[in-house]
Amino acid sequence: MQNKADYEISSSENEGIAEIAIRGSLTTGSLDELHDEVIAIIRSKNVKAVLCDVRALKGPQELTDAYYRSRSIPPDIMKLPAAVVELPTN
């Protein structure tokens, strides 16, 4: 199993919304690192909502892992309205 993180995160703020785009390859070993980075980005901005674009993210289990990971989001982040942009096939 590959544990090297091979993804990129870009973020910006637009009218109080954190816009986060993640692209590259996700492995089970890099999931914790990605989760921590996204939480840190959201906390570093004073935003009222989050939009995360994962259309360019590849990995064999990204949707399943993302679902289970979403169950461990800290309460201060969980209260924000959020949307995820994903491929229509998923």
PALOMAR-385479 format. One record per residue: residue in one letter; residue number from 1; x, z, y of N, C-alpha, C, O in turn. Coordinates in Angstrom, 1 decimal. Atoms other than C-alpha are relative to their C-alpha. Example, Ala and Ser with C-alpha at 12.3 -4.5 7.8 and 13.67 -1.06 7.14 Angstrom:
2
{A; 1; {0.9; 0.0; -1.2}; {12.3; 7.8; -4.5}; {0.9; 0.0; 1.2}; {1.9; 0.7; 1.2}} {S; 2; {-0.9; 0.0; -1.1}; {13.7; 7.1; -1.1}; {-0.8; 0.8; 1.1}; {-0.3; 0.9; 2.2}} 
This chain:
90
{M; 1; {0.8; 0.0; -1.2}; {0.0; 0.0; 0.0}; {0.9; 0.0; 1.2}; {1.9; 0.8; 1.3}} {Q; 2; {-0.8; 0.1; -1.2}; {1.3; -0.9; 3.4}; {-0.5; 1.1; 1.0}; {-1.7; 1.2; 1.2}} {N; 3; {0.4; -1.1; -0.9}; {1.3; 2.0; 5.9}; {0.4; -0.4; 1.4}; {0.1; 0.4; 2.4}} {K; 4; {-0.4; 0.3; -1.3}; {2.8; 0.2; 8.9}; {-1.2; -0.5; 0.8}; {-1.9; -1.3; 0.4}} {A; 5; {1.0; 0.4; -0.9}; {0.5; -0.1; 11.8}; {0.3; -1.4; 0.6}; {1.4; -1.6; 1.1}} {D; 6; {-0.2; 1.3; -0.4}; {0.2; -3.8; 12.6}; {-1.2; -0.5; 0.9}; {-1.8; -1.5; 0.6}} {Y; 7; {1.2; 0.3; -0.8}; {-2.5; -3.8; 15.3}; {0.4; 0.2; 1.5}; {1.4; 0.9; 1.8}} {E; 8; {-0.2; -0.2; -1.5}; {-2.7; -3.9; 19.1}; {-1.3; 0.5; 0.6}; {-2.4; 0.0; 0.2}} {I; 9; {1.1; -0.5; -0.7}; {-5.0; -2.0; 21.3}; {0.1; -0.4; 1.5}; {1.2; -0.1; 2.1}} {S; 10; {0.0; 0.2; -1.5}; {-5.9; -3.1; 24.9}; {-1.2; 0.7; 0.5}; {-2.3; 0.8; -0.2}} {S; 11; {1.1; -0.7; -0.6}; {-8.1; -1.1; 27.2}; {-0.1; -0.2; 1.5}; {0.9; -0.5; 2.1}} {S; 12; {0.2; 0.1; -1.4}; {-9.6; -1.3; 30.6}; {-1.3; 0.8; 0.3}; {-2.0; 1.2; -0.6}} {E; 13; {1.3; -0.7; -0.4}; {-12.4; 0.3; 32.6}; {-0.7; -0.9; 0.9}; {-0.1; -1.5; 1.8}} {N; 14; {0.8; 0.9; -0.8}; {-15.2; -1.6; 34.1}; {-1.3; 0.7; 0.3}; {-2.2; 0.9; -0.6}} {E; 15; {1.3; -0.7; -0.5}; {-18.0; 0.2; 36.1}; {-0.3; 1.2; -0.9}; {-1.4; 1.4; -1.2}} {G; 16; {0.2; -1.2; 0.8}; {-17.5; 3.4; 34.2}; {0.0; -0.1; -1.5}; {-0.3; 0.8; -2.2}} {I; 17; {0.0; 0.3; 1.4}; {-17.3; 1.8; 30.8}; {1.4; -0.3; -0.5}; {2.1; -1.1; 0.0}} {A; 18; {-1.4; 0.3; 0.6}; {-14.1; 2.0; 28.7}; {-0.2; -1.2; -0.9}; {-1.0; -1.2; -1.9}} {E; 19; {0.0; 1.2; 0.8}; {-13.6; -1.4; 27.2}; {1.3; -0.1; -0.9}; {2.4; -0.2; -0.3}} {I; 20; {-1.2; 0.0; 0.9}; {-11.3; -1.3; 24.1}; {-0.1; -1.1; -0.9}; {-1.1; -1.4; -1.6}} {A; 21; {-0.1; 1.1; 0.9}; {-10.2; -4.3; 22.1}; {1.1; 0.3; -1.0}; {2.2; 0.7; -0.6}} {I; 22; {-1.0; -0.2; 1.0}; {-8.4; -3.9; 18.8}; {0.1; -1.3; -0.8}; {-0.9; -1.8; -1.3}} {R; 23; {-0.2; 1.2; 0.8}; {-6.8; -6.8; 17.0}; {1.2; 0.2; -0.9}; {2.1; 1.0; -0.6}} {G; 24; {-1.1; -0.1; 1.0}; {-4.4; -7.3; 14.1}; {-0.5; 0.4; -1.3}; {-1.6; 0.2; -1.7}} {S; 25; {0.3; -0.4; 1.4}; {-4.3; -5.8; 10.6}; {0.0; 1.5; -0.1}; {0.8; 2.2; 0.4}} {L; 26; {0.2; -1.5; 0.2}; {-5.6; -2.4; 9.7}; {0.2; 0.3; -1.5}; {-0.3; -0.4; -2.3}} {T; 27; {-0.2; -0.5; 1.4}; {-4.4; -0.6; 6.6}; {-0.5; 1.4; 0.0}; {-0.7; 2.1; 1.0}} {T; 28; {0.5; -1.4; 0.2}; {-5.7; 2.7; 5.2}; {1.0; 0.9; 0.6}; {0.6; 1.9; 1.2}} {G; 29; {-1.0; -0.8; -0.5}; {-2.4; 4.2; 6.2}; {0.1; 0.0; 1.5}; {0.5; 1.0; 2.1}} {S; 30; {-0.1; 0.0; -1.4}; {-2.7; 3.2; 9.8}; {-1.3; 0.4; 0.7}; {-1.4; 0.5; 1.9}} {L; 31; {1.3; -0.4; -0.5}; {-6.4; 4.3; 10.2}; {0.1; 1.3; 0.8}; {-0.5; 1.3; 1.9}} {D; 32; {-0.1; -1.2; -0.8}; {-5.5; 7.8; 11.3}; {0.6; -0.2; 1.4}; {0.2; 0.4; 2.4}} {E; 33; {-0.7; 0.3; -1.2}; {-3.1; 6.5; 13.9}; {-0.9; -0.7; 1.0}; {-1.0; -0.4; 2.2}} {L; 34; {1.0; 0.7; -0.9}; {-5.7; 4.1; 15.3}; {-1.1; 0.9; 0.5}; {-1.4; 0.8; 1.7}} {H; 35; {1.1; -0.9; -0.4}; {-8.4; 6.7; 15.4}; {0.5; 0.9; 1.1}; {-0.2; 1.1; 2.1}} {D; 36; {-0.6; -0.9; -1.1}; {-6.1; 9.1; 17.4}; {0.3; -0.8; 1.3}; {0.0; -0.2; 2.3}} {E; 37; {-0.3; 0.8; -1.2}; {-5.1; 6.3; 19.8}; {-1.3; -0.3; 0.7}; {-1.3; -0.2; 2.0}} {V; 38; {1.3; 0.3; -0.7}; {-8.7; 5.3; 20.5}; {-0.6; 1.3; 0.7}; {-1.0; 1.2; 1.8}} {I; 39; {0.5; -1.3; -0.6}; {-9.7; 9.0; 21.1}; {0.8; 0.3; 1.3}; {0.2; 0.7; 2.3}} {A; 40; {-0.9; -0.3; -1.2}; {-6.7; 9.4; 23.5}; {-0.4; -0.9; 1.1}; {-0.4; -0.5; 2.3}} {I; 41; {0.4; 0.9; -1.1}; {-7.7; 6.3; 25.4}; {-1.3; 0.4; 0.7}; {-1.3; 0.4; 1.9}} {I; 42; {1.3; -0.4; -0.6}; {-11.3; 7.4; 25.9}; {0.2; 1.3; 0.8}; {-0.4; 1.4; 1.9}} {R; 43; {-0.2; -1.2; -0.7}; {-10.2; 10.9; 26.9}; {0.8; -0.2; 1.3}; {0.7; 0.6; 2.2}} {S; 44; {-0.8; 0.2; -1.2}; {-7.7; 9.5; 29.4}; {-0.7; -0.6; 1.2}; {-0.3; -0.6; 2.3}} {K; 45; {0.8; 0.7; -1.0}; {-10.4; 7.7; 31.3}; {-1.3; 0.9; 0.2}; {-1.8; 1.5; -0.7}} {N; 46; {1.3; -0.7; -0.3}; {-13.4; 9.4; 33.0}; {-1.1; -1.0; 0.0}; {-1.5; -1.6; 1.0}} {V; 47; {1.0; 1.0; 0.2}; {-16.0; 7.1; 31.6}; {-1.4; 0.6; -0.4}; {-1.4; 1.7; -0.9}} {K; 48; {1.3; -0.4; 0.4}; {-19.7; 7.2; 30.9}; {-0.5; -0.7; -1.3}; {-1.5; -0.3; -1.8}} {A; 49; {0.4; 0.7; 1.3}; {-19.8; 4.8; 27.9}; {1.3; -0.7; -0.5}; {2.3; -0.8; 0.2}} {V; 50; {-1.1; 0.6; 0.6}; {-17.5; 3.0; 25.5}; {-0.5; -1.3; -0.7}; {-1.5; -1.3; -1.4}} {L; 51; {0.3; 1.2; 0.7}; {-17.5; -0.6; 24.3}; {1.3; -0.4; -0.8}; {2.4; -0.5; -0.2}} {C; 52; {-1.2; 0.3; 0.8}; {-15.1; -1.4; 21.4}; {-0.2; -1.3; -0.7}; {-1.2; -1.5; -1.5}} {D; 53; {0.0; 1.3; 0.6}; {-14.4; -5.0; 20.3}; {1.0; 0.0; -1.2}; {2.2; 0.1; -1.0}} {V; 54; {-0.9; 0.0; 1.2}; {-13.1; -5.2; 16.7}; {-0.1; -1.3; -0.7}; {0.2; -1.4; -1.9}} {R; 55; {0.1; 1.3; 0.7}; {-13.8; -8.9; 16.0}; {1.3; -0.5; -0.5}; {1.3; -1.3; -1.5}} {A; 56; {-1.3; 0.5; 0.5}; {-10.1; -9.6; 15.7}; {0.8; 0.9; -0.8}; {2.0; 0.7; -1.1}} {L; 57; {-0.7; -1.0; 0.8}; {-9.3; -6.7; 13.5}; {-0.3; -0.4; -1.5}; {-1.4; -0.6; -1.9}} {K; 58; {0.1; 0.4; 1.4}; {-8.6; -7.5; 9.9}; {0.4; 1.2; -0.9}; {1.2; 2.0; -0.5}} {G; 59; {-0.3; -1.0; 1.0}; {-8.4; -5.3; 6.8}; {-1.0; 0.1; -1.1}; {-2.2; -0.3; -0.8}} {P; 60; {0.9; 0.0; 1.2}; {-9.9; -4.9; 3.4}; {-1.2; 1.0; 0.1}; {-2.2; 0.7; -0.5}} {Q; 61; {1.0; -1.0; 0.0}; {-11.9; -1.8; 4.2}; {-0.4; 0.4; 1.4}; {-0.8; 1.6; 1.6}} {E; 62; {0.2; -0.5; -1.4}; {-12.2; -1.7; 8.0}; {-1.4; 0.5; 0.3}; {-1.5; 1.5; 1.0}} {L; 63; {1.4; -0.5; -0.3}; {-16.0; -1.3; 8.1}; {-0.3; 1.3; -0.7}; {-0.8; 2.2; -0.1}} {T; 64; {0.2; -1.3; 0.7}; {-16.2; 1.4; 5.4}; {0.8; 1.1; 0.6}; {0.3; 2.2; 0.8}} {D; 65; {-0.8; -1.1; -0.6}; {-13.3; 3.3; 6.8}; {-0.4; 0.3; 1.4}; {-0.4; 1.5; 1.8}} {A; 66; {0.5; -0.2; -1.3}; {-14.6; 2.9; 10.3}; {-1.3; 0.9; 0.0}; {-1.4; 1.8; 0.8}} {Y; 67; {1.2; -0.8; 0.1}; {-17.9; 4.4; 9.2}; {0.3; 1.5; -0.3}; {-0.1; 2.4; 0.4}} {Y; 68; {-0.3; -1.3; 0.3}; {-16.4; 7.4; 7.6}; {0.8; 0.7; 1.1}; {0.7; 1.9; 1.3}} {R; 69; {-0.8; -0.6; -1.1}; {-13.9; 7.9; 10.5}; {-0.9; 0.4; 1.1}; {-0.7; 1.4; 1.8}} {S; 70; {0.9; -0.4; -1.1}; {-16.8; 7.9; 13.0}; {-0.7; 1.3; -0.2}; {-1.2; 1.9; 0.7}} {R; 71; {0.6; -1.3; 0.2}; {-18.1; 11.0; 11.3}; {0.9; 1.1; 0.5}; {0.5; 2.3; 0.5}} {S; 72; {-0.9; -1.1; -0.5}; {-15.0; 12.9; 12.6}; {0.4; -0.2; 1.5}; {1.4; 0.3; 1.9}} {I; 73; {-0.2; 0.1; -1.5}; {-15.3; 12.0; 16.3}; {-0.2; 1.3; 0.6}; {-1.3; 1.9; 0.4}} {P; 74; {0.2; -1.3; -0.7}; {-14.8; 15.0; 18.5}; {-1.4; 0.0; 0.8}; {-1.8; -1.0; 1.3}} {P; 75; {1.3; 0.0; -0.7}; {-18.1; 16.2; 20.2}; {0.0; -0.5; 1.4}; {-0.9; -1.1; 1.8}} {D; 76; {-0.1; 0.5; -1.4}; {-16.9; 15.4; 23.7}; {0.0; -1.5; 0.1}; {-0.5; -2.1; 1.1}} {I; 77; {0.1; 1.4; 0.1}; {-16.5; 11.8; 22.7}; {-1.3; -0.5; -0.6}; {-1.8; -1.5; -0.2}} {M; 78; {1.2; 0.4; 0.7}; {-19.5; 11.6; 20.4}; {-1.2; -0.1; 1.0}; {-2.1; -0.8; 0.7}} {K; 79; {1.1; 0.0; -0.9}; {-21.8; 12.3; 23.4}; {-0.1; -1.2; 0.8}; {-1.2; -1.5; 1.4}} {L; 80; {0.0; 1.2; -0.8}; {-20.9; 9.1; 25.1}; {-0.7; -1.2; -0.7}; {-0.6; -1.3; -1.9}} {P; 81; {0.6; 1.2; 0.6}; {-23.0; 6.0; 24.5}; {1.1; -1.0; -0.3}; {2.1; -1.1; 0.4}} {A; 82; {-1.1; 0.9; 0.5}; {-21.0; 3.5; 22.5}; {-0.6; -1.2; -0.7}; {-1.7; -1.1; -1.3}} {A; 83; {0.4; 1.2; 0.8}; {-21.2; 0.0; 21.1}; {1.2; -0.6; -0.5}; {2.3; -0.5; 0.0}} {V; 84; {-1.2; 0.7; 0.7}; {-19.0; -1.9; 18.7}; {-0.4; -1.5; -0.1}; {-1.5; -1.8; -0.6}} {V; 85; {0.2; 1.4; 0.1}; {-18.7; -5.7; 18.9}; {0.7; -0.4; -1.3}; {1.9; -0.2; -1.4}} {E; 86; {-0.5; 0.3; 1.3}; {-18.2; -7.0; 15.4}; {-0.4; -1.5; -0.4}; {-1.3; -2.0; 0.3}} {L; 87; {0.4; 1.4; 0.4}; {-18.4; -10.4; 13.6}; {-1.4; 0.0; -0.6}; {-1.8; 1.0; -1.3}} {P; 88; {1.4; 0.0; 0.5}; {-22.0; -11.4; 12.8}; {-0.1; 0.0; -1.5}; {-1.1; 0.5; -2.1}} {T; 89; {0.1; -0.1; 1.5}; {-21.1; -11.8; 9.1}; {0.1; 1.4; -0.6}; {-0.2; 1.6; -1.7}} {N; 90; {-0.1; -1.4; 0.4}; {-20.4; -8.1; 8.9}; {-1.3; 0.8; 0.3}; {-1.4; 2.0; 0.0}} 
